């Protein structure tokens, strides 16, 4: 046994680990608190497509545009104002009959809408957890830090989406984006993905609902604090 494991075991004797979550506002999961519709804390804007920090290169943006053009499906794409200059000239106008490009939108409300068939995402943890909890299949296009790990879980562990494969230059091409969207919405793999994501949605709701694992763990944690103070 390593010293790290010994340390963990020693700490567990005094403070057993308790899992809570998913930490999605109650109105989108168990609906026990009708006024709980927002996180209550936002360091940046509540939602920006492909994250609030990372920037896509012009070639990556162009390929995303190509993929959305090739897709037969309607789309909503959030492009923050500072990145809008990277869009090909006339893209928003050319795709206006089936697409909408905006600078911001309330992500939770969008993902909770029944019209949303899949979510093309950079796989930030908040976005991943929200889509999983609301039962939305994902097309994973990770960019940096933990996002590749999250994409691995999305496709290979939870099986609730597809990871768009990048080429030798590290760029996800338009045909790959279009293929993944079509496969999820129309293909055989998409049927299994939608089935799996509904299972995870039910598990998320069950965890935070009254008597669920998250609910019990919070109560036990508070009880332990009170006991120690006494």
Secondary structure, 3 states (H helix, E strand, C coil): CCHHHHHHHHHHHHCCCCCCCCCCCHHHCCCCCCCCCCCCCCCCCCCCCCCCCCCCCHHHHHHHHHHHHHCCCCEEEECCHHHHHHCCCCHHHHCCCCEEEECCCCHHHHHCCCCCCCEEECCCHHHHHHHHHHCCCEEECCCCCCHHHHHHHHHHHCCCEEECCCCCCCCCCHHHHHHHHHHHHHCHHHHHHHHHHHHHHHHHHHHHCCCCHHHHHHHHHHHHHHHHHC
